[in-house]
Amino acid sequence: MCEVFTIKDIEYKKEPYCEHCGDLEPYTATFEDGASWCIWCGLHGDLQLTEEDKRHIEIIETTKKIRYFKGRIAELEKLLGVEGVVGELNEED
């Protein structure tokens, strides 16, 4: 009998990986069953989630990603020595 994985098994890592998809965006929801899987690939296997669980995971994942990417933007702006950059910088800037 195979093991069943549920919402309690979901992880949000800075450097996630899926055996099917490969490298994923930071804090993409994954779980491990001896290998690492994103939840969407896991749903085709042993991961069982209700619609409510999926929505809960989506909210957590999105919140973590927004926090991470806002931090990265601030780091990059600091690196460039500018803040509140609007639009694209050309090579001369």
C-alpha positions as semicolon CSV with decimal commas, in nm:
position;residue;x (nm);y (nm);z (nm)
1;M;0,000;0,000;0,000
2;C;0,137;0,343;-0,093
3;E;0,178;0,628;0,153
4;V;-0,070;0,915;0,123
5;F;0,063;1,270;0,145
6;T;-0,152;1,564;0,256
7;I;-0,126;1,937;0,332
8;K;0,081;1,862;0,643
9;D;0,360;1,737;0,415
10;I;0,388;2,058;0,210
11;E;0,713;2,255;0,229
12;Y;0,807;2,602;0,105
13;K;1,180;2,614;0,031
14;K;1,395;2,895;-0,101
15;E;1,541;2,661;-0,366
16;P;1,266;2,409;-0,449
17;Y;1,298;2,131;-0,704
18;C;1,050;1,899;-0,874
19;E;1,158;1,566;-1,024
20;H;0,929;1,635;-1,320
21;C;0,950;2,015;-1,364
22;G;1,309;2,075;-1,250
23;D;1,408;2,396;-1,072
24;L;1,113;2,599;-0,944
25;E;1,059;2,958;-0,835
26;P;1,157;3,025;-0,474
27;Y;0,893;2,915;-0,223
28;T;0,691;2,706;-0,466
29;A;0,495;2,447;-0,267
30;T;0,659;2,104;-0,276
31;F;0,654;1,775;-0,088
32;E;0,893;1,482;-0,065
33;D;0,832;1,110;-0,096
34;G;1,193;1,009;-0,141
35;A;1,208;1,259;-0,429
36;S;1,094;1,620;-0,440
37;W;0,773;1,712;-0,627
38;C;0,573;2,030;-0,682
39;I;0,218;1,991;-0,562
40;W;0,076;1,996;-0,915
41;C;0,285;1,696;-1,019
42;G;0,216;1,534;-0,682
43;L;-0,158;1,552;-0,740
44;H;-0,109;1,305;-1,026
45;G;0,043;1,063;-0,775
46;D;0,017;1,011;-0,400
47;L;-0,063;1,368;-0,290
48;Q;-0,423;1,414;-0,184
49;L;-0,555;1,767;-0,129
50;T;-0,903;1,907;-0,095
51;E;-0,999;2,221;-0,285
52;E;-0,976;2,405;0,049
53;D;-0,621;2,270;0,102
54;K;-0,520;2,379;-0,249
55;R;-0,651;2,731;-0,183
56;H;-0,473;2,744;0,155
57;I;-0,143;2,635;-0,008
58;E;-0,189;2,888;-0,288
59;I;-0,232;3,171;-0,033
60;I;0,075;3,069;0,170
61;E;0,287;3,015;-0,143
62;T;0,186;3,351;-0,292
63;T;0,250;3,536;0,034
64;K;0,597;3,382;0,068
65;K;0,682;3,456;-0,297
66;I;0,570;3,819;-0,271
67;R;0,779;3,868;0,043
68;Y;1,081;3,705;-0,123
69;F;1,058;3,895;-0,452
70;K;0,997;4,231;-0,279
71;G;1,317;4,167;-0,083
72;R;1,507;4,077;-0,401
73;I;1,384;4,393;-0,574
74;A;1,501;4,604;-0,280
75;E;1,842;4,430;-0,287
76;L;1,879;4,489;-0,661
77;E;1,772;4,853;-0,636
78;K;2,026;4,902;-0,357
79;L;2,291;4,737;-0,572
80;L;2,210;4,981;-0,853
81;G;2,206;5,272;-0,609
82;V;1,850;5,368;-0,698
83;E;1,514;5,325;-0,537
84;G;1,167;5,332;-0,686
85;V;1,285;5,256;-1,038
86;V;0,995;5,287;-1,278
87;G;1,015;5,131;-1,621
88;E;1,325;4,982;-1,774
89;L;1,675;5,117;-1,747
90;N;1,865;5,147;-2,072
91;E;2,231;5,048;-2,101
92;E;2,342;5,410;-2,056
93;D;2,179;5,442;-1,711
